[in-house]
C-alpha cells in the first residue's frame, strides 16, 4: 500500500474516532447521565441561567408579573383580566409542560407578527434575543423585554426538564402572564386579541 492511502486511512480514522468515542460513552453511561440530568437544578451559561425546579419557575413568574405591571404597554391589559379558555385550562391539568410550551408559542407568534408589521427580521434562535431586538427597535418597552426574558426562561425549563412537575396554579399563572404579554404586544402593534384567547 502506498503512503498516500495509509495517510488517507489515518485521517479518516482520526475524523471518525471522536464521534464514535462520544456515542460509545453516552451509550455506556446513559443511565448515569439520565440520573444526573434529573438532579440538575440550574444551568448557567454566560449571563444567562435556566432553572429546572419549582423555585426558579415561581421566581421567573414573579419577576415577569412585576415587570409586566411596570410596562407601559400592559396598562390597559391588566385592567380587564380575562378568564382562561377551556382548552388551556384542560391542558394545564393534564399536560403542564405542553401548556407552558403552547403558551410560549402563542407569545412568540405575537412577537413575530409585531416584527413583521414593522419590517424587522428577528433572530428565532432565542426568545430572549427576540425580546431584545423588539426593545432595541423601540417597539416594546425595556420592562416588556424583561418579561419576555423571564417567560422564555420558564419555557426553556419546560422543554429541557426531564420531570416538569409543578402545581397547576403556577402553570396557570404562567399561562395568564403569557396571555397578558401577548395582549400588551398586540396593543403595541395596534391590534387586539379575542377575549379568553
Secondary structure, DSSP 8 states (H G I E B T S, - for coil): --HHHHHHHHHHHHHHHHHHHHHHHHHHTHHHHHHHHHH--EEEETTEEEE-SHHHHHHHHHHHHHHHHH-STTTTGGGS-----HHHHHHHHH-HHHHHHHHHHHHHHHHHHHHHHTT----TT-HHHHHHHHHHTTSS-HHHHHHHHHHHHHHHHHHH-S-----HHHHHHHHHHHHHHHHHHHHHHT----TT-
